[in-house]
Amino acid sequence: MSNRPQYEEWEFEDRHRHDVEWLGTTATTGTEGAPGMPVFLDRDKNEVFRAETDVERQLLSEVTESTRSTEESSLTEVIQDIGDELGWETLSEFGEENS
Protein backbone atom coordinates (compact mmCIF):
# COMPACT_ATOMS: atom_id res chain seq x y z
CA MET A 1 0.00 0.00 0.00
CA SER A 2 1.20 3.45 -0.88
CA ASN A 3 2.16 6.08 1.67
CA ARG A 4 0.79 8.76 -0.65
CA PRO A 5 -2.25 10.72 0.52
CA GLN A 6 -5.79 9.63 -0.02
CA TYR A 7 -7.62 12.50 -1.63
CA GLU A 8 -11.15 12.22 -0.26
CA GLU A 9 -10.86 15.42 1.80
CA TRP A 10 -8.81 17.60 -0.56
CA GLU A 11 -10.43 20.58 -2.30
CA PHE A 12 -10.50 21.30 -6.03
CA GLU A 13 -9.33 24.48 -7.62
CA ASP A 14 -12.23 24.66 -10.12
CA ARG A 15 -14.86 22.16 -8.94
CA HIS A 16 -17.26 21.65 -6.08
CA ARG A 17 -16.07 18.79 -3.89
CA HIS A 18 -19.52 17.33 -3.14
CA ASP A 19 -19.95 16.33 -6.80
CA VAL A 20 -16.71 14.32 -6.95
CA GLU A 21 -15.68 10.84 -5.75
CA TRP A 22 -12.02 9.72 -5.51
CA LEU A 23 -11.53 6.44 -7.42
CA GLY A 24 -7.85 5.79 -6.78
CA THR A 25 -4.34 6.71 -7.83
CA THR A 26 -2.66 5.56 -11.04
CA ALA A 27 0.72 3.85 -10.89
CA THR A 28 2.13 6.23 -13.52
CA THR A 29 1.13 9.18 -15.71
CA GLY A 30 2.50 7.46 -18.78
CA THR A 31 5.70 9.52 -18.61
CA GLU A 32 8.74 7.50 -17.57
CA GLY A 33 9.66 8.11 -13.94
CA ALA A 34 6.62 10.29 -13.22
CA PRO A 35 4.48 9.30 -10.23
CA GLY A 36 0.82 8.47 -10.68
CA MET A 37 -2.08 10.85 -10.29
CA PRO A 38 -5.35 10.67 -8.40
CA VAL A 39 -8.42 9.84 -10.48
CA PHE A 40 -11.93 11.09 -9.73
CA LEU A 41 -15.53 10.60 -10.84
CA ASP A 42 -17.68 13.69 -11.27
CA ARG A 43 -21.15 12.20 -10.70
CA ASP A 44 -23.05 15.22 -12.03
CA LYS A 45 -21.10 15.39 -15.30
CA ASN A 46 -20.65 11.60 -15.67
CA GLU A 47 -16.91 12.09 -16.19
CA VAL A 48 -13.76 10.46 -14.88
CA PHE A 49 -10.62 12.63 -14.79
CA ARG A 50 -7.09 12.77 -13.38
CA ALA A 51 -5.88 15.66 -11.22
CA GLU A 52 -2.56 17.33 -10.50
CA THR A 53 -1.80 17.77 -6.81
CA ASP A 54 -0.49 20.63 -4.70
CA VAL A 55 0.52 18.70 -1.59
CA GLU A 56 1.39 21.79 0.45
CA ARG A 57 -2.07 23.34 -0.01
CA GLN A 58 -3.90 19.98 -0.37
CA LEU A 59 -5.40 21.31 -3.58
CA LEU A 60 -6.33 19.42 -6.76
CA SER A 61 -6.45 20.70 -10.35
CA GLU A 62 -8.25 18.80 -13.09
CA VAL A 63 -6.18 17.56 -16.04
CA THR A 64 -8.83 18.29 -18.67
CA GLU A 65 -7.24 16.22 -21.43
CA SER A 66 -7.63 13.12 -19.22
CA THR A 67 -11.45 13.35 -19.04
CA ARG A 68 -13.43 10.24 -20.02
CA SER A 69 -17.20 10.00 -20.21
CA THR A 70 -19.12 7.37 -18.26
CA GLU A 71 -22.08 7.94 -20.58
CA GLU A 72 -20.23 6.32 -23.50
CA SER A 73 -18.62 3.54 -21.44
CA SER A 74 -19.60 2.17 -18.03
CA LEU A 75 -17.67 3.28 -14.96
CA THR A 76 -16.33 -0.27 -14.65
CA GLU A 77 -15.00 -0.14 -18.22
CA VAL A 78 -13.36 3.25 -17.66
CA ILE A 79 -11.68 2.03 -14.44
CA GLN A 80 -10.43 -1.10 -16.25
CA ASP A 81 -9.18 0.94 -19.23
CA ILE A 82 -7.22 3.29 -16.98
CA GLY A 83 -5.78 0.28 -15.18
CA ASP A 84 -4.75 -1.29 -18.49
CA GLU A 85 -3.21 1.97 -19.67
CA LEU A 86 -1.50 3.32 -16.53
CA GLY A 87 -1.94 0.68 -13.82
CA TRP A 88 -3.45 1.36 -10.41
CA GLU A 89 -1.23 2.12 -7.43
CA THR A 90 -4.29 2.04 -5.22
CA LEU A 91 -8.07 2.04 -5.58
CA SER A 92 -10.41 3.66 -3.10
CA GLU A 93 -13.17 1.58 -1.57
CA PHE A 94 -15.57 3.16 -4.07
CA GLY A 95 -13.16 2.41 -6.92
CA GLU A 96 -12.84 -1.23 -5.85
CA GLU A 97 -16.62 -1.61 -5.62
CA ASN A 98 -16.99 -0.31 -9.18
CA SER A 99 -14.06 -2.04 -10.87
C-alpha positions, 0 to 999 in steps of 0.5 A: 500500500502506498504512503501517498495521501488519499484525496477524499478530503482535498479541495478542487481548484475549479470544482465543487467537492460534493460532486466528486468521488475519488476512485484511486491513484494511477501507478504512472502518468505514462511519462517514464519516472513520473508518479501516478495521479489521483483519479476522480468521478464527477457524478453530475457530469458523468466524467472520470478525470485525473488531477494534479496535486499541490501537496502543500495546499492539499489542492487538486487541479483537473487535467482536462485532457484526461477526461473520459465519459461514463455515458459512452462507457460504463464506470467499470469499463473506464476504471479497467481501461485506466488500469490497463493503460497506466496501472493502479497504485491504489483504488479507493473503496468506491473504486474497488466496488466499481471495478 
